[in-house]
Amino acid sequence: MLFPGDHVVAADGRERDRARLNVVLFIALVFTWGSSFLLIRIGIGMFPPLQLAAVRALLGAVTLLAVLFATGRRLPRGRSIWWHMFVVASAQCSIPFALTAWVVQYLPSGLASIDNAAAPMLTVAFTPLLLRNERFSSTQVLGLLVGVAGVVVLLAPWNLAGGGADLHLAAELAMLLSATVYAFGLVYMRRFVAGTGHEPMTVATMQMVLCAGVLLGPGLATLGAPVRFNAQAVVAVVILGALGTGIAYIWNARLIRDWGASRTSTVTYLMPLVGVVAGAVLLDESLSWNQPLGGAVILAGILVSRRSTPPANPPTAV
């Protein structure tokens, strides 16, 4: 027998359960995407970089397509949205996936995750270039200057006096290039995709399908390179592709719906911490003093620059 107000209590209970689940999903997202660099580092021991990037994207695309069709959704047919999503997929997935797979051969996975953290700061830099109605505020300019100082500390140019540029520096610059292209993709998505009315789940699936299509050719072109079978690497790549580049997008879409893009995007601030700790504990990686300090200064710049303008889109997997 129900008494007046029982349905309200039940509804409140469901809301509490929903809120708890969202917190769990957010934590899972932080650990899943934060450990991506570790998984890539393990996977690169088996696959050449372009093959790894292609396999990762293909696993993510298959996972997202399966969930999309299982839930009764369909991919859109409009040519315009597919063109815009091709640009987004290239900037946010194809290029970063390939660059990151190459980078982790020469950088500790934890350091790569710190370099990648520059993306939100660079998003602020691209915003007035693609969104004409938005201009830099004084707070954003200050945040960018702080972020640039963090990048300088991270790269440690004073170390070049004795030996010049090497693969380590080239890899750091490539990781920063990846973050730059990714940031461009975020702002491009905000201008050309955000207002189209497509669900985040549909957008994520389109993005990964196109990414897999772009990387499939280069991946096949490197099939002649030797693949060193390794059970640990197989597990790492499956987790990276199906979970980190597939299921995690579904978690992310749910959090966007329930929390909004601004709150969900705070995953960006926690990913480097997971990346550094995972690399140190599981791969015995070490960092020099300037690298975590540079990452902290970049984070400070991001926080300062975002005080005036909340991000329009949350991050995606690295």
C-alpha positions, 0 to 999 in steps of 0.5 A: 500500500502506498501512502501520499509522498511515497512516489516522491521518496522513490523518485528521490532515491532514483535521483540519488542512485543516478547521482552516485552512478555519475560520480562512479562513471566520472572516476572511471573516465578519469582512470580510463583516459588517464591510463591511455598513455600507459596502454599505448606504451605497452601496446607499442611493444607489439604494434608499429605506431600506425598499426596501433593507432588504426587497431585502436580506432577500429576497436573503438568504432566497432564498439560504438557502432554496436551500442548505437544500433543496439539502442535504436539510433542511426547514423545521419545521412546529411553530407554537410555533417559528415564533412564537418565530422571528418575535420573533427575526427582528423583533428581530435582522433586520427592525427593525435592517435598517430602522433601519440603512438609515435611519441611514446616510443621516446617519452615516458607515458606520464610525460606524454600525458602532461604534454597533452594537458596543454590542449585546454589552454590551446582551445582558448587560443583558437576560440577567437579565431574560429568564433568571431563573436568571441574575443580574448578577455584580459583574464584569458590573455593572462591564462595563456601567458601563464600556460606558455610559461608552463610549456617553456618549463616543460620543454626545458630549453636550458638543457639544449645548451650541451647537446642540441635537439634530440628525439626526446625534444622532437617527441615533446614537440610532437605531443604538443602539436597533437594537443594543438590539433586536438584543441583546434578540433574542439573549437571547430566542433563547437562552431560547426557541430554543436548546434546541429542537434545530434546526440553526443553518442551519435557524434562520438560514433561518427567521429570514431568511424571516420577516424578508423577510415582515415587510419586504416590505409596507413595502418595497412601500408605498414603491415610489412613491419614485424608484429611482435606478439605479446599477450600483455600488449594484446590486452592493453590494446583491446582495453585501449580500443574497446574501453578507452576509445569506445565505452568511455565515450558512452560514459562521457556522453551520459555525463554531458547530458547530466552534468553539462560539458563544463563540469564534465571537462574537469576530467582534463585536470585529473588525467595527467595525475593518473598518467604520471602515477600509472607510469611510475608504478607500473612501468617504473618511469621517472620524471625530472623536476621541471616536467611536473612543475611545467604541467602544474603551471600549464594547469594553472594557466588553464584554470585562470583562462577558464574563469571567464569562459567555460569550455563548450565541449568536454575532452575525448580520449587521447 
